[in-house]
């Protein structure tokens, strides 16, 4: 219940305050969000399978975001930021859809 409450409070604060993202951070934010979503869906899958560990979730969440940001940073430094960003989105997107499919199979048996 606490995570759901935190999510609701965060969304409401985001809508009310309407924060602006600094220009230098804008290329990294979408990738960080996708990396965080990957960790969250992985945690949901692990929870349904009965193997959830909060330490693993926190480490996965932080490492996904940091590694994804580093890949985008490296791509920007090399002048191929869009290509590496696309690669990160594809890989993490595949993982997200894989986790969602496992959650669906677990919940619906299909």
Secondary structure, 3 states (H helix, E strand, C coil): CHHHHHHHHHHHHHHHHCCCCCHHHHHHHHHHHHHHHHHHHHHHHHHHHCCCCHHHHHHHHHHHHHHHHHHHHHHHHHCCHHHHHHHHHHHHHHHHHHHHHHHHHHHHCC
